[in-house]
Amino acid sequence: MKLPGKSGWLLLTLAVIALDQYTKQLISAHMRVYDMHLILSVLNIQLLHNSGAAFSFLAGASGWQRWMFVVLAVAVAGLIVYWLWRMPAEGDRWMAAALALVAGGALGNCVDRLIHGYVVDFIQVHYHGWYFPAFNVADSTITVGAIMLLVDGVFLQPRAKRAE
């Protein structure tokens, strides 16, 4: 099986954006804001609109935060895409996948901010009265990508340097 080169990682970024936007559109088409459906005893689907960032940071601001988060997302994603483009075609697949996931998630939420002025969140995890802030597919891919980058930096890169 041929592994993805540069274009494959950029396609992963586009696939993340497409999946994120599709799920947000699907939930928004079938639910009203604050509607909630229990899926499991620890998982709800609840449509929420977040004008802030992670954990609703700056959600109560006057609106300037929308454009700050758009600029930040475009800048970060642009740097990541440039980094991916400069990586060798058969380079570090783990890091390339992590970067593609982060870029796709950042741009997925950026699309929401540009179109709606807020990010559509709908996945809500809870346990015995404790609720984790709602999130979406883009947030999930950013988290998974960031964890992969940490694993790469802490475990994989040191091992690769020792092997040299």
N, C-alpha and C positions, 0 to 999 in steps of 0.2 A: 504494500500500500504506500503510495507516494504521500509524503508529509507535506503540509502546506508551506509554501514559500511566503514571500512578502504579501502577495495578494490574498493568500489564504487567511492570514491574520486580519487583514483589513475586511475581508468577507465576514469573519467572526464578529468584528465590531459592528458591521451593518446588520448581521443576524440578531445581535443583542438588541439593537435599536428597534428592529422590526418586531421582535417578540414582545419587547416592552410596550411599544405603542399599540400592538394588537391586543394585549391583555388589558391595558388601560381603557381602550375603546370598548372592548367587550363588556367590562364591568360597568363603565359609565353608561352604556346603552341599556343596561338591564337593571340598574339600581339608581336610587336618588341619594344625594349626599346624606350621610349618617345612617342609611339603611344598613342592617347587619344580618348576615346569615351565618349561623353556627355550622361549621364544617366538622370539627372534632371538639372534644372537650377542652382542648387547648388552642384551637384555631378558629378564627372568624374571618369572613370576608366582609369588610365594612368600607364603603366608599367614603373617602375623606379627601379634602383639598388642602394642600400644605403650601402656603405662600412663603414659608421659611426654608431652611436647609435641614440637615439631619436633626432629628429630635425636635423639629419645629423651631430651630434656632433662628431668631430674628423674624418669626412669623408675625409678630405684632408691630413691626416697623411700618413706616408710611408708604412703602412701595418701591423705594430706591433699591431694596435688597434684590428685587427681581432682576434688575439689570446687572447688579454686581455678580449675582450667581450665574447669569448668562455669560458674562465676560470671563469669569473664572472657569466655567465648564469648557468654553470654547478654547481658552488658552491652554488648559491642562490637556484636553483631548488633542489639540493641535500638536503640542509637544510630544505626546505619546505616539500619535500617528507618524510624526516625523522620525521619532526614535525607532518605531517598527519598520519604517521604510528604509532606514539606514542599517538595520540588522542584516547580517548575512542570510540568504535564503534558507540555508540549512543551519541556522544559528540555534540559540538556546530556546527550544520550543516551550519549556515551562514558563520562562519569563515573557516570551512573546504572547502566549495565551493569557497570562495574567494582565499584561498591558492592554490587550485587545478587550478583555472583559471590563476593565476600568474605563477605558475610552468609550465603549459602547454604552455603559451605564450612565456616564456623565452626559453624553450626548442625548440619550433617551430622556433624561430628566430635563435637559436643556430645551428639547423640542416642546415639552409641556409648558415650560415657562414662557417660551416665545408665543405659543398658540393660546394658552389659557391665562397666563399670569400666575399660575400655581402648578404644583406637581400633584398628580393623581396618585394617591396611596390607597391600598385596599387589603393588604395582608396584615392581619393582627394576631399576634401570639399572646396568650395570657395563661396564667396559672394561679388558682386560688386568690382571685382578686387583684393580682399583679398583672398589669398590661404593658407589654413592650410597645413602643411607638409604632404605628402602622408604617408599612413600607411597600415596595413594589418590586418588579423584576429588575429594574435598573439598579435600585439600591442593593439588591441581592448580588448582582454581578460585580458591582463595585466592591462589596464586602469580600466576596470569594476571591476576586483579583488581588485585593490588598493582602489578604491572608496568604495567597500564593507568593506574592512578592516578599512578605516577611519570611516565609519558609525558605524561599530562594536565598535571601540574604543571610539568614541565620544558619541554615543547615546545608544547602546545596552548594553555594559559592565557596564556603570554607573547605568543604570536601574536595571540590574541584581544584582549589589552590594547593591542597596537600598532595593531590595526585600528580601535580606538575613536576 
